[in-house]
Amino acid sequence: MYYLVIKNLGIEKCINVNEEDIYINNNSYNCQQSFPLIKKVFVRKIKINCTGFPESVLNAKIYKD
């Protein structure tokens, strides 16, 4: 599984989980979602947009288990 993680107010939060590495720069995700955070292997950093805040650009990290 792959985990998309953002940092909000200093706390890391998993906002998306997928069986495949589908995450690329500038995609939009619902940043309000929360999934269990599993940080076994760091994959890479990307920049994403939040669907509720179209002007936002956030740094995100991808992990896999």
SULQUIBEL-V454950 format. One line per field, one symbol per residue. psi: psi as a letter, one per 40 degrees, with the letter a starting at -180 (. if undefined). burial: b if it has 16 or more other C-alpha atoms within 10 Angstrom, else e. A space follows every 50 residues. Layout:
BEGIN
psi: ???
burial: ???
END
This chain:
BEGIN
psi: iihhhihhfehhhheihidigehiieihiheeihihhhgdhhdiiihiih degdeihihiihii.
burial: ebbbbbeeeeeebbbbbeeeeebeeeebbebeeeeebbbeeeeebebbbb eeeeeeebebbbbbe
END
